[in-house]
Amino acid sequence: MPASPAKDALHSLLEGLQTLTREHLALARAEIKDDLRVMGGDAAVGAAGVPALAAGYLLLMVAIAQLVALWLPLWAAFGIVALVNLGAGAAISGGRLRKMMDQRLALPGTGEELQRDKAWLASLGGATQEERWQTQAGIPQRSGPESNGPASRSNGR
């Protein structure tokens, strides 16, 4: 017994959707992998100067505390420098954390593919697809204002 055209069409549609999904996932995985590789390299280069930067910063803060100690007791001078550093560090870290939370990971290739797929699916949808299914099933096509096709809808969808 030969397979029905509707069953063949549904089978090929499902195979196409599976292939499309697999390809999208592979593209997204490749883009994420590349982004992580670049971010890791940037982090390694940035981390190379951290020890020298920390030592210089610490010596500068000690010098500032010693300067303030000319007018205040030594413990108060170091306490003031420590509080200023804690406040500045919290403000900078909090601002950067908020910015990172608002930032999205860009996947340009995946986004372009999804837009093309959306356009392709839109071109398949609507009255054209309904007419194809009706023709395959042997149902006479509707015409005129009583049609429920996309052109007759008042909201334009």
KEKE-3310 file (N, C-alpha, C; in steps of 0.2 Angstrom, whole numbers, plus 5000, padded with zeros to 4 digits):
npx = (5004:5004:5012:5003:5001:5000:5005:5019:5023:5021:5031:5043:5043:5045:5057:5065:5063:5069:5083:5085:5084:5095:5106:5105:5108:5121:5127:5125:5132:5145:5148:5147:5157:5168:5167:5169:5183:5189:5186:5193:5206:5208:5205:5216:5227:5224:5225:5239:5245:5241:5247:5258:5251:5243:5253:5258:5247:5244:5256:5254:5242:5247:5256:5247:5240:5250:5253:5240:5241:5249:5241:5231:5229:5238:5231:5218:5221:5224:5212:5203:5208:5206:5192:5188:5193:5186:5173:5174:5178:5166:5157:5162:5162:5149:5142:5148:5144:5130:5130:5135:5125:5115:5120:5119:5124:5130:5125:5128:5127:5118:5107:5104:5101:5090:5081:5081:5074:5062:5057:5056:5047:5036:5033:5029:5017:5000:4987:4992:4998:4987:4979:4987:4986:4972:4971:4978:4971:4959:4949:4937:4942:4940:4932:4931:4923:4919:4930:4942:4955:4972:4971:4958:4957:4954:4963:4975:4984)
npy = (4994:5011:5025:5039:5056:5066:5061:5059:5072:5077:5070:5073:5087:5086:5080:5090:5101:5095:5094:5108:5113:5106:5111:5125:5124:5119:5130:5140:5134:5134:5148:5152:5145:5151:5164:5162:5158:5169:5178:5171:5172:5186:5189:5182:5189:5202:5198:5197:5208:5211:5208:5217:5229:5228:5229:5241:5249:5246:5252:5265:5268:5266:5277:5288:5286:5288:5301:5307:5304:5314:5324:5317:5303:5288:5276:5281:5287:5277:5270:5279:5279:5266:5264:5273:5267:5255:5259:5265:5254:5246:5253:5254:5240:5236:5244:5239:5226:5228:5232:5221:5212:5218:5216:5207:5191:5191:5183:5184:5176:5166:5174:5180:5168:5164:5175:5173:5161:5164:5173:5164:5154:5162:5165:5153:5151:5156:5159:5153:5141:5135:5133:5123:5112:5110:5107:5095:5087:5086:5095:5107:5124:5139:5154:5172:5184:5177:5169:5163:5166:5174:5187:5191:5194:5206:5212:5211:5201)
npz = (5000:4995:5003:5009:5002:5011:5023:5019:5016:5029:5036:5029:5032:5046:5047:5041:5050:5061:5057:5054:5068:5074:5066:5070:5084:5083:5077:5087:5098:5092:5091:5104:5110:5103:5108:5122:5121:5117:5127:5138:5134:5134:5148:5153:5149:5155:5168:5170:5174:5186:5199:5200:5199:5211:5221:5219:5221:5235:5241:5238:5245:5258:5259:5258:5269:5279:5276:5280:5293:5299:5304:5311:5323:5320:5318:5315:5303:5295:5296:5290:5276:5273:5274:5264:5253:5253:5251:5238:5231:5233:5226:5213:5209:5211:5201:5190:5190:5189:5176:5169:5171:5164:5151:5136:5129:5113:5098:5083:5071:5074:5077:5064:5056:5063:5060:5046:5045:5051:5042:5031:5036:5037:5024:5020:5027:5030:5018:5007:5012:5018:5006:5000:5009:5008:4995:4994:5002:4996:4998:4994:4989:4999:4995:4994:5005:5017:5020:5031:5030:5030:5024:5026:5039:5052:5061:5054:5055)
capx = (5000:5008:5011:4999:5005:5000:5010:5025:5024:5023:5037:5048:5043:5048:5064:5068:5063:5075:5089:5086:5086:5102:5110:5105:5111:5128:5130:5125:5138:5152:5148:5148:5164:5173:5167:5173:5190:5192:5186:5198:5213:5208:5206:5223:5232:5223:5228:5246:5248:5237:5252:5262:5246:5241:5258:5259:5241:5245:5261:5251:5238:5251:5259:5242:5238:5256:5252:5235:5244:5252:5236:5227:5232:5240:5225:5213:5223:5223:5205:5200:5210:5203:5185:5187:5194:5180:5167:5175:5178:5159:5153:5164:5160:5141:5141:5151:5140:5124:5131:5136:5119:5111:5123:5118:5129:5129:5126:5126:5126:5112:5101:5103:5098:5083:5077:5079:5069:5056:5054:5054:5041:5030:5031:5025:5011:4994:4982:4995:4999:4980:4977:4991:4983:4966:4971:4981:4966:4953:4944:4937:4945:4935:4934:4926:4923:4918:4936:4946:4963:4975:4969:4951:4957:4953:4969:4981:4989)
capy = (5000:5017:5030:5045:5062:5070:5058:5060:5079:5078:5066:5078:5093:5085:5079:5097:5105:5092:5096:5115:5113:5103:5116:5131:5122:5118:5136:5143:5131:5136:5155:5153:5142:5156:5170:5160:5157:5176:5181:5168:5175:5193:5188:5180:5195:5207:5196:5197:5215:5212:5208:5224:5234:5228:5231:5249:5252:5246:5257:5272:5269:5267:5283:5292:5285:5291:5309:5309:5303:5320:5328:5312:5297:5283:5271:5285:5289:5270:5268:5283:5277:5259:5266:5276:5261:5250:5263:5266:5247:5243:5257:5252:5233:5236:5247:5235:5220:5229:5233:5215:5209:5220:5215:5201:5188:5192:5178:5187:5171:5163:5179:5180:5162:5164:5179:5170:5155:5167:5175:5158:5151:5167:5164:5147:5152:5160:5156:5148:5134:5132:5130:5117:5107:5108:5103:5088:5083:5086:5099:5113:5130:5144:5161:5178:5188:5172:5166:5164:5167:5180:5193:5193:5196:5213:5214:5211:5195)
capz = (5000:4995:5008:5007:5001:5017:5028:5016:5017:5036:5038:5027:5036:5053:5046:5040:5057:5066:5054:5056:5075:5075:5063:5074:5090:5082:5076:5093:5101:5090:5093:5112:5111:5101:5112:5128:5120:5116:5134:5142:5132:5137:5155:5155:5147:5160:5175:5170:5177:5193:5205:5201:5201:5218:5225:5218:5225:5242:5243:5238:5251:5264:5259:5259:5277:5283:5276:5284:5300:5301:5307:5315:5325:5314:5318:5312:5296:5291:5296:5285:5270:5272:5273:5257:5248:5253:5248:5231:5228:5232:5221:5206:5208:5210:5195:5184:5191:5186:5169:5166:5171:5158:5145:5133:5125:5106:5094:5077:5066:5076:5076:5057:5054:5065:5056:5039:5046:5053:5035:5027:5039:5036:5017:5019:5031:5028:5013:5002:5015:5018:5000:4998:5012:5006:4988:4995:5006:4991:5000:4989:4992:5000:4992:4996:5012:5022:5021:5037:5028:5033:5021:5028:5046:5053:5064:5049:5056)
cpx = (5004:5006:5007:5003:5006:5005:5017:5027:5025:5029:5043:5049:5046:5055:5068:5068:5069:5082:5090:5088:5093:5107:5111:5109:5119:5131:5130:5131:5144:5153:5150:5155:5169:5173:5170:5180:5193:5192:5191:5205:5213:5209:5213:5228:5231:5225:5235:5249:5245:5242:5255:5257:5244:5246:5259:5253:5242:5250:5258:5246:5241:5254:5254:5240:5244:5255:5246:5237:5247:5247:5231:5231:5233:5234:5220:5214:5222:5216:5201:5202:5207:5195:5184:5188:5189:5174:5168:5175:5170:5156:5155:5162:5153:5139:5143:5146:5133:5125:5132:5130:5114:5114:5121:5123:5126:5130:5124:5123:5119:5106:5099:5099:5091:5079:5076:5074:5062:5053:5052:5048:5035:5028:5028:5018:5005:4990:4986:4996:4992:4978:4980:4988:4976:4966:4974:4975:4959:4948:4943:4939:4939:4937:4929:4927:4922:4925:4939:4953:4965:4973:4962:4951:4957:4960:4976:4986:4987)
cpy = (5006:5022:5036:5051:5066:5068:5059:5067:5080:5075:5071:5084:5092:5084:5086:5101:5102:5094:5104:5116:5111:5108:5122:5130:5122:5125:5140:5141:5134:5144:5156:5150:5148:5162:5168:5160:5164:5179:5178:5171:5182:5193:5186:5186:5201:5205:5196:5203:5216:5212:5215:5229:5234:5230:5239:5252:5252:5251:5264:5273:5270:5274:5289:5292:5289:5299:5311:5309:5309:5324:5324:5307:5292:5279:5275:5286:5282:5268:5272:5280:5270:5260:5269:5271:5256:5253:5263:5259:5244:5247:5255:5245:5233:5239:5242:5228:5222:5230:5226:5211:5211:5218:5208:5198:5188:5186:5180:5181:5168:5167:5179:5174:5162:5169:5177:5165:5158:5169:5169:5155:5156:5166:5158:5147:5155:5156:5151:5141:5131:5129:5124:5111:5105:5105:5096:5084:5082:5090:5105:5119:5135:5150:5166:5180:5183:5169:5168:5165:5174:5187:5196:5195:5204:5216:5214:5205:5189)
cpz = (5000:5000:5005:5007:5007:5022:5026:5018:5025:5039:5035:5030:5043:5052:5045:5046:5061:5063:5055:5063:5076:5072:5068:5081:5089:5081:5083:5098:5099:5091:5100:5113:5109:5105:5119:5127:5120:5123:5138:5140:5135:5144:5157:5154:5153:5166:5175:5174:5184:5199:5206:5202:5208:5223:5225:5222:5232:5245:5243:5243:5257:5265:5260:5267:5281:5282:5280:5292:5303:5305:5312:5318:5319:5313:5314:5305:5292:5290:5290:5278:5268:5270:5266:5252:5248:5250:5240:5228:5227:5227:5214:5205:5207:5204:5189:5184:5188:5178:5165:5166:5166:5151:5142:5129:5117:5102:5087:5072:5067:5075:5069:5054:5057:5062:5049:5040:5047:5046:5031:5029:5037:5029:5016:5022:5027:5023:5009:5005:5016:5012:4998:5002:5010:4999:4989:4998:5001:4994:4996:4993:4993:4997:4995:5003:5017:5024:5028:5036:5031:5030:5023:5036:5047:5057:5060:5051:5051)
residu = (MET:PRO:ALA:SER:PRO:ALA:LYS:ASP:ALA:LEU:HIS:SER:LEU:LEU:GLU:GLY:LEU:GLN:THR:LEU:THR:ARG:GLU:HIS:LEU:ALA:LEU:ALA:ARG:ALA:GLU:ILE:LYS:ASP:ASP:LEU:ARG:VAL:MET:GLY:GLY:ASP:ALA:ALA:VAL:GLY:ALA:ALA:GLY:VAL:PRO:ALA:LEU:ALA:ALA:GLY:TYR:LEU:LEU:LEU:MET:VAL:ALA:ILE:ALA:GLN:LEU:VAL:ALA:LEU:TRP:LEU:PRO:LEU:TRP:ALA:ALA:PHE:GLY:ILE:VAL:ALA:LEU:VAL:ASN:LEU:GLY:ALA:GLY:ALA:ALA:ILE:SER:GLY:GLY:ARG:LEU:ARG:LYS:MET:MET:ASP:GLN:ARG:LEU:ALA:LEU:PRO:GLY:THR:GLY:GLU:GLU:LEU:GLN:ARG:ASP:LYS:ALA:TRP:LEU:ALA:SER:LEU:GLY:GLY:ALA:THR:GLN:GLU:GLU:ARG:TRP:GLN:THR:GLN:ALA:GLY:ILE:PRO:GLN:ARG:SER:GLY:PRO:GLU:SER:ASN:GLY:PRO:ALA:SER:ARG:SER:ASN:GLY:ARG)
# end
